[in-house]
Amino acid sequence: MKPLRILGIGLACACLAACDDTTEAAPPPQQVRVISAASAQYQPIAEITGEVKARIQTELSFRVSGRVIERRVDVGAHVRAGEVLARLNDTEQQADVSVARAALESARAVVKQRTLAFERAKGLVQLQVISQETFDEARKDLTSAQASLEAAAAGLATAEDALSYTELKAEADGIVTARSLEVGQVVSAAQSVLTLAHDGSRDVVFDVFEAFFLGGPPLTDVAVAPVGDRAQEVKGKIREVSPVIDTKAGTIRIKVALPEAARWPLGTPVVGKLRSAPADGIVLPYSAMTSARGEPAVWLVNSDNSSVSLRKVSVARYRRSDFVVANGLSPNDLVVSEGGKFLREGQAVAWEGK
C-alpha cells in the first residue's frame, strides 16, 4: 500500500508541473485608426486688429520759445490751412520789430543824405572845384549807407518773421488728434504741442508679430473691415512695412492703404486678414501628434506587418484644428490618427481608415 501511495503523490506533482508550463497568450493587436498622408497646399492667414489713421500726420510746434497766452483748438477740432491754433506772448518780438523799423528809417535818412552829398560832389568835381579824392570819398559813403539800408531792411524782415512765429498755424486742412499745451505754459522752440492729421487718404496701421514673417512677407492684398460691422469689408493694399522690429512688443508695423470709398473716421478699430504666399505641406489633425523626447512626432503603420514605428516630424505651422508637417513624412504614409496614446515601438496593431 505504501508504494502505491508514493506513486499517486508523484503523479499528482507531475500534473501540477505540467499545468505551470503553459505559455502566456499574446495580447491582441491594438485597435487604431489611420489616415493616409497627402500633400496639400495651405496658406497662412492671420487676423490682426488695427486702427484707422491719416496717411499724413504732422507734429506742430512753435519756432520760438515763449509763454502760451491763447489756445484756440482742442482735440477733435477740424481746422483749415493757415488758421491760427495758438499764440505766445509776443511782447519781446513786438519790441524787436519796433527797433528794427527805427533802424530802417534811420538808414533811409542816411542814404538820402549821402545821395544828396554824392550828387553835389559829382557836380563840383566836374567844375574842378573839389578834388577827385573828395568825390571818391562821397561815393564810398553813399555805397556804405546803401549797404546799411539793406541790412536794416533784412533786420526788419527777420524781426517780423520772429513775430509771426509766435502764432502757431495749421499747415493743412485736418483734425487735431493730440495736444500737449495749456495757457500759461512755457514752451521751447521745436517742442511738439499739437498733432494734426491731414484730411485725405487714410491708412490702417497694424502691429504684426514677427513670427508671421518667418515664411516671407505677406501678400499685398488685405481684407479690412470695421470690428463692429464685418459686412463693410473692403480690399486694401500694403503700402509700407517697417524695416525694424519693435523690441519691446516684438511686432512689425504695417500700413495698409484704404480705398477712397472707405471714409471711416480716424481711430476706427478694424480687423485685417493678412495672408502669406501659399506653401506645400502635409496637414494632419492634432489627434495624430505625439512626442519623441519632447519633439513633435507621429506613429506610422507598416502595412506589410501591421506594426508601428515612431517618426519625428518638422512642424511648419500650428493652426486652429490641425497642424502642417513640413518634413519627416512622405505622401501615402499611414499615420495613426486615433488610438496612439499607449503604443510602443514595433507593436502590432489592427488598423482601419483611409
Buried (B, 14 or more C-beta within 10 A) or exposed (E): EEEEEEEEEEEEEEEEEEEEEEEEEEEEEBEBBBBEBEEEEBEBEBEBEBBBBBBBBBEBBBEBBBEBBEBEBEEEBEBEEEBEBBBBBBEBBBEBBEEBBEBBEEBBEBBEEBBEBBEEBEEBBEEEEBEEEEBEBBBEBBEEBBEBBEEBBEBBEEBBEBBEBBBBBBBBBBBBBEBEBEEEEEBEEEBBBBBBBBBEEBBBBBBBEEEBBEEEBBBEEBBBBBEEEEEEBBEBEBBEBEEEBEEEEEBBBBBBBBEEEBEBEBEBEBBBBBBBEEBEBBBBEEBBBBEEEEEBBBBBBEEEEBBBEBBEBEBBBEEEEBBBBBEBBEEEBBBBBBBBEEBEEEBBBEBEBE
